[in-house]
Amino acid sequence: MTLIRTTIPLLLCLFLASCGSAPKSSTAKLSSPAVIEAKMVDAMKWQEANPIGKDPTDWTNGAYYTGVARSYESTGNPVFLKALEDMGGRTDWKTYNRYFHADDVAIAYSYLTVNEENPAVVNLEPTGQWLQDHLYKDHKWKEGNTEEMEPILWWWCDALFMAPPVIVRWSNLKNDRKYLDDMHKYYTETYDLLYDQEEHLFARDNRFLWTGSDDDRKGANGKKIFWSRGNGWVMGGLAMMLEEMPKDWEHYGWYLDLYKEMAAKVKSIQPADGLWRVSLLDPGAFDHGETSGSGFYTFALAWGINNGVLDKKEYGPAVKKAWAALETVQLSDGKIGWVQNIGYDPRPASADSWQNFGTGAFLMAGSEVRKMK
């Protein structure tokens, strides 16, 4: 009778939590690789059955299918490869239509994964043409004749996820480091503009820079505004780049140092429940965890541990706590909730809010967490 009295309230609490309360972490041990893989498969199957309704080559699908690609690379499970090949058949292996916009080549990361496994089915000519135009064709963003945020090619920090990892893989495929050198030129432009040397985080764009003016955007607590997913884009991109980047390249150490510096900052501001808040330095602004930023951080930190870049004893607990919390945002049908919608600054999420790039972030996190010992 005592067992029944204690068990029923506990089950009721768990049921209510699954129905829409803010995600919470667990103190349980890290799930087994098989369990994590099963959750990843469920997430992908739900997302495949519920497409977002945008152009299949747009950045949201690019980020989602990057998660599918990382899942296949991690597990070797053919269900992930089949989803990638089916997607390539729908897109005809094309990029999106703006050669000057970094978002529009994100889809090509997954093409390059399929090419490594089954090159006979992939047409990489559209990717190659896009990269050639993006890096070497004139555009007003490069020339400074623009009404955009800044006269640089990658004027928003999200761009550092969208294009650079593709460029690094393309450089390796072509065995030509000129692509790396040109990527570095544009990457450091963004770094010089948006990276905060005090906080070791990226402003999303120049609307969030601090100039000392009373007009500077501030959180309710008076601190600078750093968007979680924006910095998650950067961290996830850095991990993917470092994995492919030749270690003897002259700028490799610069990217490694940036990754370590951001990793230390991200770990230091992780909330107790494991999930990062949408406004990193003002967690009270929207006091709930958010999946997309947290998924990218979990992926990046777990990658660092798995590749001997980060100390497991120091960073392992943060990853474990984050993944346990991410498991709670997945519903029984595989759907991933608590994803902030498309935007450029901190906004609220809910148990019902989802986006395909949030599923991609979850898949990326699982792809590295399942490899941790």
N, C-alpha and C positions, 0 to 999 in steps of 0.2 A: 504493500500500500504506500509506503514512503517513496519507493521508486516511482510509482505512478504519479504521485503528487508533484514530484520534482521534474519528471520527464515531460509531462504534458505542457506546463508553462514554458519550458525551454523550447519545445517544438513550436509552440505558438509564436514565441518571439522570433524564431528563425523564419517562420512563414511570413510574418509581418515584415521582417527585414527584406525578404525577397520581393515584396510587393511594392517597394518604392521608397524606403527610407534611404538615407545617405549611406554610401558604401563604407564598410568597416573592415579592418584587417582581422586576421585570425592569428592565434598563437600556435596553430598546428604546424607540424613539420612540413617542409616543402614537398609538394606532391611529386609522385614518381614521374619519370619521363613519359611513361605510357599514358598516365592520366592527363598530363599536360598536353600531350599530342592529341588525345581524344577531344579535349576542350578546344584545341585549335581547329580540328576538323569540323567540329560542330559550329564554331564561329564562322568558318569559311562557307559551310553549306548554307547557313542562314543568310549570309550576305549574298551569295550567288542567287538565292531564291528571292532576294529583296533588293534588286539594283536601285541605285539612287536616282536614276532618271536623267543623268547628265550625259554629255558626249563621252563615249567609252574611252577616248584618249585623253580626257581632261585630267587635271592634277589630282582630283579626289580619287579617281580610279588609279592614277599613277601611284599614289601613296598606298592605296589598298593592295594593289597587286605587287607592290614591293614587299608588303607583309606576306603575301602568298609565296613569292619567290624565296624569301628568307625561310619560310616554313619548309619549302621543298628542300632547300639546301641543308637545313638542319636535320630533317627526318628521313629524306629519301622516299617519302610516302607518295605513290603515284597519283593520289587524288589531287594533290596540290599541282603537280605537273600538268595533269589533264585540264585543270581550271585555267592554267596559264596558256596552254596551247589553244583551248577553246576561245579564250579572250583574244589571242593573236589572230585567230581566224575571223573574229568579228571586226577587228580594227584594221585588218589587212597589214598589220605590223607598221602602221603609220604613227607619227607623232601628232600632237594637236597643231593648230594652224598658225601660231605666232612664233616666228623664228627667233625673235628678240626676247621672248619672255621665258624665264627659266622654268616656270611651271609646266610648260608644254612638252618637255622631254622626260618628265618623271616616269611616264609609262614605259620608257625604253629600258629602264633598269630590269624589268621583268623579261623583256625581249632578250637581253643579254644573258639572263639565266637560262632561258630555253635554248638559246644558241649554244651554250656550253654542253647541253645534254643532247639536243637533237637539232643540229644546225640545218638539216635538210628542209625543215618546215618553216624556217625563219627567213624573212627578207630584211636585212639590216640597212639597205640603201636609204630609206627615209630617215633613219636615225643618223646615218653618216652625213646626209645632206643638211639636216637640221643643225648638227653640231658645227659643220663648216660655216653655215650662215651665221649662227649665233656668235661664234668666236671671231669671225673674220669679215663679216659683212657690215658695212656702215649702218648705223641707226642713230636717231636723235638722242637716245639715252647715253650713248657713248660720246656724242659730240657736245653734250651740254645744252642743246637746244630743245628743251622739254619743259612741260608743266608738271611732270611727275614729281615725286618726293625729292629726288636728288638726281643730278646728271651722272649717274653711274648705272652700270648694267644691272647689278643685283642690289636694288635699293631697299629691299625688305629682307628680314633675316630668314624667312621661310625659304627663300631662294637657295640657301646654302644646303638644303636637303634635296631640292628638286633637280638641280643640274650637276653640281660637282661630283657626286658619287657615280653618275653615268659617265662623266668625262674621264674620271680615273679609270673606270673599267674599259672604256674605249681606248684610252692611251695604252693600256696593257694589251688589248686585243690587237692593236695596230703596231705595237712595239715602237711607239713614237712618243717621246717625252715632251714634244712641243705642246701637246695638249695639256699636260700637267703644268707647264710653265705659264701658259695663257690662263688656265684655270686659277692659278695662284695669283696672278695679277688682279683678276676680278674679285677673287675671294678677299684679298687684303684690302681692296677698296671698301668692301662692305664692313670688314673688321674695323678699319680705321674710322668709319663713320658711326657705327652702331654699337661697338663693344665698349662696355663700361669698365674701365680699369679698376675702379674701386669695388664694384659689386660682382665682377667676373660673370656678367650676364649680358645678353644682347637686347637692346631696345628693338622693338618690332620694326620701326622705321623712324624717320627723323621727327615725327610728331611727338615722340616719347623721349627725346633727348633732353637732358638738363643743361640749361645755359646759364643758370643763376637768375633768371627772370622770374617775376611773380606769375607770369603766364605759363610757366612750365607745368605740364600735367603731373599731378600727384595723386596718390591714393588717399583714402579717407584718413589714414594714419600719418599723412604727410610724407610718405616715402615714395621713391621712384616706382613707376609702373613697369613691371617686367611680366610679359604674358607667358604663361606656362607652355602652351603648345608652341609658341614661337621659339622658345629656347629648346623645347623638345625636338623641333625640326633640326636645329643646329646640332644638338648632341647626337641624335640618331644619324645624321649625315656624317658627322665626324667619325663615328665608329665604322660606318660602312667604307668611308674613304681610307682610313688607316688600315683596314683589313686588306685592301687591294694595293695600297700605295707602296712602291718600292722603298725599302728601308734605307737604301743608299742614295735616294734622291735628296738633293741639298736642302729641301724645305720640309722633309719628313718630320724632323725634330720640332719644327714650329707648330705643326698640327698636333703632334703628340702632347706638347706642353699646353696648348690651348685646351685639348680634351681633358687633360688631368686637372687643370685649373677649374674648368667648369664642373667636372665631376665632383671635386671637393666642395664646391659651392652648393651644388644641387643636393648632395648628401646632407650638408649642414642645415638645410632648410626643409628637409622632409618632415611633414607632420607625423604625429604619433600614430595615426591610423594607417599610414603607409602611402596614401595618395596625395600628390601635390595639389595645391589649390590653384585656381585659374590666375590669380594675381600673386606672384611668388613672394613678394615682400609685404603683402597686405592680405594675409590669409583670412582675416575676418571679413573681407569685402563680400565674399561668397563662401560661406563656411561649409564647404563640402568638397570631397575629392572629385577629380576629373580624370577621365580615362585616357584621352589622346595624349596629353602632355605626359602623364604618368607612365603610359605604355612606352613612349619613346625613351624616357629616363631609365625605366627598368631594362629595356633592351640595351641601352648604351652602357649602363653600369655592369650588367651581367656580361656583356661582351668584354669589357675591360678585365673582369675577373677571369673569364675563360681564356683570355689571350695573355695573361700574365702582366697586364699593364697596371691593374689595380690590385691592392692587397685584399685577399679574400676575407681575412679576419676583420678588416676595417670596413669593407663595403658589403660583404656578404649579408649581414643582418638587414641592411637597407633594402637589398634586392629581395630577400625572403619576405620581408614585411610588405613590400610593394606588390609582389606577385600574389601573396595571400589576399591582399585587398582587391587586386584586379580580378581574381576569381569570383569575388562576390558581385561584380557588376555584370556577370554573364547570367542570363536567364536560362531556364531549363531547355528552351528551344534553341539555344546557341547565341541568341541576340546579345550584343554588347551595348550596354546603356551607359548613362552618365558621361556622354560625350558632348562637349561644347560645340554648338553649331558653327558653321562657317563664319569667320570674322577676322579681326585683326587686333583685338584687345580683350581683356578679361570680361567674360559674360557668364551668367549662370548656366548650369546644366541640370538634368533631372534623370530619374531612373528610366524615363521613356525617350530621352533624347539620344539619337544615334546618328552616326554618319559612317560611310564606308571607310574613311581614313581612320576613324576610331577603331574599327575592326582591324585595319592594317596595323595600327600601333599595338593592339593586343596580340596579334599574330607575331609581330616582330619580338615583343617581349617574351612570349612563349618559346620562340625559336632559340633564344639564348639561355633562358632559365632552365629549360629541359636538359641542357648540356652541363649544368653545374653539378658538381659532385657534393 
